[in-house]
Amino acid sequence: MRIDLIVAEIGSTTTVVNAFTGLKNGRPRFLGQGMAATSIVEGDVTIGLRRAENNLAVTLGVSSLEADSILATSSAAGGLSMTVHGLVPDMTVNAAREAALGSGAVLRMVSSGKLRPHDLERVRDVKPRIIMVAGGVDGGERETALFNFERLTEVLPGTPILYAGNTDNIGEIRKIASQSGVKLYVTDNVYPSLDCLNVEPARQVIQTIFEEHIIEAPGMARILETVTGRIMPTPGAVMAMTEKMYDILGDLVTLDVGGATTDVHSVTHGSEALRDFQLNPEPFAKRTVEGDLGVFVNREHVIKAMTPQEQAQLPEGYADALLSVPEIPEDDEQAKLIRPMVGTCCREALSRHAGRMVELFTARGRRTVVRGRDLTAVQTIIATGGALTKLSGMSNVIHEQLQTVGTERLYPPENVRVMIDRDYLMASCGVMVKAFPEAAVQLLSESLMQI
């Protein structure tokens, strides 16, 4: 069977392949999906990919499947592992962090100020795929970024470094990189002036670096030989599609509960009524990733994060019963065991993503400000990821979590529209959005189901 496109999503625990046709004639159609456990433990992610492709062929009732184009997203083997190093925590460090997370990165370390020997040891132990150095507004402080860049080239000379700091340093940065043999990428300053975030250029460069250096994951070099187009970090693809759907749905949040992490993506300027109270600038598109909230890899952490009331409702021997549940639940009984964990992941991840109203005492007296992300203008929540799309009743789970939040949290309203990505297409549509923008929007819109 010959089709237009296959998109593979190689996750930390599950590999998904989606088949599409009609992209070239303006009548896009989702044909079907195959799934298998990701085969990292077998030393080669292509093993799990082939199993997912075989599962897809069985689903479609064909003996073989060929595609004109093959795209892929990946978060396997730690995904896009990065460290970020800036100057001031609430300014350049925060801006660099937003750029890294928005691109789909998994942050292993974030630091501010000059790196000490202990900090450099931590970076070496983390072994990031990309290092990002920022610091100083344009025309401002220069020494910290130069110092950090030079030290990092000495510690990890084989790791690519992205410089996104004070533009006055670029000449010296290029000279240091040339002398040390480090692969250097340069982009616009992520914090060019006070109260100004400029994270989009850095996000785009980070994804380019990821595509160039993805071969570190076991077996990924063979996948590079297979694909005909892009390989994106899976969270970056989800963010790209969240941003695209803003034009259709308005202010929105995407919840992505996976086997290893829970990601929250929001695209919003926040409430106009609260804008003047914002303590620090926030990006239009923001992502947070919770590495301790996953329904397979981090089950023990999720159980500990449950409230006493939630833990009291768990069946006896719950933790032991979970041990027999594989990456992909095989029946209703196994799915039932996963549901309480999904609710906890949603609540904790939303709580960490959302901002709050706080009171500060200043020279002019007490002042109420917004600290963090204002989600009160959000009209739609999209639920994606294996857990939220494959289990029943997830819309009710999300609404229940929104109803239990304190008034100080800047959450979406209780009557927010919740839409389930029933075909689990969000990441696939995100990776195809540049080549087939209209098709990507149509396919995801058809997959979204409001309950």
N, C-alpha and C positions, 0 to 999 in steps of 0.2 A: 504494500500500500504506500502510495506516494502522497505526502502532505506538504504544506507550506513551511511549518515551523514546529520544532520541539524546543521547549525550555526546561532545563534541568535545574532543580533547586537542591543543592547538596548541603543539608543541614548538619548540625552537630550530632543528632540522633537519627534523623529520618531523611531519606532522599526521595524527592518527588519529581516526576516528569509529567509535563502537560503537553498535549498535542493540539495544534490549531490549523485551520485551513481557511480559505477565502480571504486572506489578508491582502492579496494582490488585486482582487476584483471588487474590493469595497464591501464584501459580505462576510465579515469575520465570524468564525464559528469555533467554539470549544468542542473538541472531539471526545476527549477523555483523559484520564489520569492514571498513572501507575505509581506505586509506592513500595519502598523496601527500607530496611534498616541501613543506615550509613555504615560503611565497612572500614572505619578507621582502625579498629582493633585488628583487622586482618591485614593492615599495612598498605592498603590500596583502596582509595575511595571509588575507583572505577568498577570494583566488584559489585558494590551496592547499586551503582548507577545502572549496570547491565541488568541486575535483578529487577530494578524499577522499570526499565524499558521492556523487559519480558512480561512483567505484570501489566504494563500498558497494552502490549500486543494482545494479551489474553482478554483484557477488558474490551478491546475493540473487535475481538474475534478474528484477528488476522495472524498469519504465520510470521510476517516480517513487516517492518516499518521503516521507511526512508523519508528524510525531510530535506527540503531545499536549503533550509537554514537551521542551525542549532545554536542556541544561546544558553547561558548558564549563570546562576548565582551560587555563592558559596559562603557558608559560615563554619565549614568543617575545620578541624584541627586548630581551633582557636580563632578562626576567621581572620579579620584584619587587625592584627595585634599592634598596638601603638603605645608610645610614651609621649607625653606632652610636657614641655618645659617653658615657663614664661616668667614674668617679672612680678606682677601684683595679683594676688588671688582673685579679687573681684573685677579685675580689668583684663589684662592681656592673657592671663591664665584661663579665665573663664571663656574668653573669646576663642582661644585656641581649642579649648575643650569642646565647645559647641561645634566648631568646624569639624573636629575629628569624629565626634559622635554622629553628626548629621551626615557624614559620608558613609557611615556604616561600620566605623571602627569599634574595636573592643579595647578600651583604655586599661592598660596594665599598671600605669603609674602616671601621676600628675604632680609636678613640682613647681614651686615659685622661688624666685631669687637665685643666687649662685649655687650651683651644685656642689655639695660637699663630697669628700671621698666615699662616705657611706651611701650617698645618693647614687653615685656612679656605680658602685657595686650592685645596687638594686637594679639599675638599668641593665647591667651586664647579665644579671641573673634572669631578668624578664625575657631577654632575647627578642625584642620587638622586631616586627617586619619593617616598620617605619618609625622614625623619630621626627618629632615636630618641635622646632625651636621658634619661639616668639619672644616678644618683650619690647617695651618702649613704644609710645606713640610716635608717629613720624615727626622728626625734629626733636625728639625727647631723649630719654636715657638710652645710652648705647652699650655701656660696658658689660652689663649682665648677659645680654644675648650673645655677644662676642665671646665672652668667657665660657659660657655653657656650650656654645657650638664647638669651640676648640677642644674642650675637655671630652666631649662626646665623640669627636672624630678619633681621639686617641683610644677611647675605650672600645668602640665598636666601629672600626674603620670599614667593615664590609656591609654596614647597614645604611640604606638610603636615608638622607635627612632632608626634610622640607623646612625651608626658612620662610616664616611669615611674620616677621617683626619689623622694627623700625627700618624704613627703606634707606636711611643714611648708612646703614651697615652693609648694604649689598655688595659693594666693591670688595671690602675686606673679607666678607663671607665667601665670595667666589675664590679669592686668593687662597684662603685657608683650605677650602675644599680641593682646590687644584693641587696644592702641595701635599695633602694627605691622601689623595686618591679616592676620596669619598664621593659617592654618587649624590649630587646636589640637585634639588628642585627648589625653585624660588617662585613665590607668589605674592600677591598683595598683602599688606599688613592686615591682620585680622582685627586690629584695634587701632585704626589710624589716628583717631582723635578721641577726646573725652566724650563719653556717652554715644559712641558710634561703633557698632559691630559691622564687620565686613567679612563674613565667614564663607560666602558662596564660592569665591575663587579658590580658596583653600580646599573646600569640599571636593571640587571638581578635580583638582590636582591629586588629592589623596586617592580618589578612585582610579585615576590613571596609573598611579604608582602600584596600587593593588593588582591591577591587571598585568602589569609588567613583572611583578614579583610573586604571583600566586603559586608558582611551581613548588614552593616550600612544602605545601600540604602533600601527604603521601598519595601518590598516584595522580596528582593534579596536572603534572606535566603531560600525561597521556590525554587528559581531558582537553588541555590546550590544543592538542593535535586534532581533537574531534570537533570542537566548536568552530563555527564559521563567523561568529561575531563576538559580542562582548561577554566578559565574565565580570560580574559586579558582586560586591559584598551583598549578601541577602538583605541586611537591614538598609543598605543604601538604596536598593531597588524598591523596598517598601516605602522608604521616605520619598523617593522620586514619584511614586504613584499617589502617595498621600498629597503631595504638592499639586499634582495634576488634577486630582479630584476636588481640590479647593475651588477651582473654577466652576465646578458643577454643584457641589454641595455646600459651599461656604465654609465657615470656620469648623474645623473637624479635628478629631483625635483618632488615631489608629492604635488599637491594642493588639499586640502580637505575643501570645503565650506559647512558648516552645518547650522543647524537652530540656534545654540547658539554661535558657534565659527568658526573661520577659521584657519586651521592648515597648515603650510608649512613644509615639510620634504625634506631635501636634503642629498644626498650621493655623495660626491665629495672631492677630494684633492685640487680642484681649479686648475687654470692655472699654469703650470710649470714656465711660464715667470714671474708670479707675486709672486711666493712662497717666494722669498727672501725679498719681501717687506712687508710681513705679520707682523703686529705689535704684535699680540698675537696669541697663538696657537688656532686652531679651530678643533673640532672633525671631524672625517671622516663622521659620520652620525649625522645630527643636525635637531632639530625640534624647531619651534617657534609656539606658540599658541596665537591667538588674541581673547581675551574674549569679546571684544566690537564689533566684526564683525561676525554677524550671521543674516541670512535672515528671521528669525522668532522672536527670543527672543530679538534681539538688533536692530530692524529695525530703531528706531529713531536715534541711533548712526551712522548707516550706511548712512542714508540720510544726516546727518550733515557732514559726511566725503566726500561726493560727491563734485566735483569741481563745480564752478559756471556755467560752460558750461553744465555739466551733469544735474544740477538742473534745468537749463533753458529748457532742453528737456523733462522734466517730464510733464505728463498731469496734467491739473488743478485738484486739489483735490486728488493728488496722495497719500499723507499720510493717508487720511481718507479712500480711496479705499483699501489700504493695510490692514486695520483693519478687512475686511471681508474675507481675504485670510487665510485659515487654514494651519496647519503644512505641509500638503501634498496638493498642488494646485489641484483643481478638474477639471479645464478646461483650454483651451488655453488663455482665457482672464486673468485668475488669474496667469498663468505662465508668461504671458507678463509683468505683474506688477513686478514680482520678478527679471526679467533679469537685469535691471539696477543695482540692489543691488548686484547681483553676480559679475558684473564687478568691482564695487567699492571694494568689499571684496577681490577680486583677486589682484587688484592694491595695496591696502593698506597693505595687508599681505605680498606680495612680497617685497614691499618697506621696510618694517620693518625687513624682513628676510635677505635681501641682504646687503652686505657691500658696501664700497665706497672708492675711492681714496681721501686721505686728505694730506695736507701739514702741517708738524710740524717744529717748529723752535728749533733746538738743539744747543749744544755748538759748534758743527761742521758746523753750518749753516742750511739752509732750506733743509728738507728731505721729499720726497713723500713716503707715506706708504699706505698699505692696512689695513683698519680698518673694521673688521667684516667678513662676509661670502662672499667668491669669488665664484660666480656662472657662470663665463664666460666659463668654460669648460663643462657646462651642455649640453648634446645632446638631452635629452628627458624630456618633462613635462608630467606627468600623472595627469589627472583630475579625481577626485573621490568625493564621498560625494553626498548626494541627489540632491543638486542644480545643480552641474556640470554634473551629469550623466542623470538626468531626463528631463532637459530642452534642447531644440534644439539650435544650433548655438554657443555653448560654446567654441569650438576651436577658432572661430573668435574673441570672446570676449577676450580670453587670449592673442592672437596675437596682438590685438589692444592695450592692456595694456603694452605689451613689447615695442611697437613702440613709446609710449609716455614718455619713461624714459629718464632722462638726462644722459649725457655721464659719469658723475662721479659715477653713480650707477653700481655695478658689477653684472649686470643681465645676464641671458642666451642670446645668440645671437638671432636676430629677426627671423632667419630661423630655430630656434629650432623646433624639431618634437613634436607636441602636440597629445597625445593619450588619448581618452576618455574611461574610465572604464564603458562601456555601460551597463553591467549587474550589476554594483555596487557590485563587489565581493572583493575589495581589503582588507577590514578588515577581511572578512571571510577567505580568502586565508592566511592572516597573522596569524590567530589563528590556522590554520591547518598545517602551514608550517613545524613544528617540527615533527609531526606524518606522514604527507604525503608531503614531500618537492617537489617531482617531479610532483605530481598531482596539488599542489598549483601553481607552475610555469605555468603548461600547462593551467589550468583553467583561470588564470588571463591573460595569453598571448592571449587566445581565446577571452577574454572579451575586450581587448584593441583594440580600433578602431582609426586609424589615419584618420583625415579629412583634 
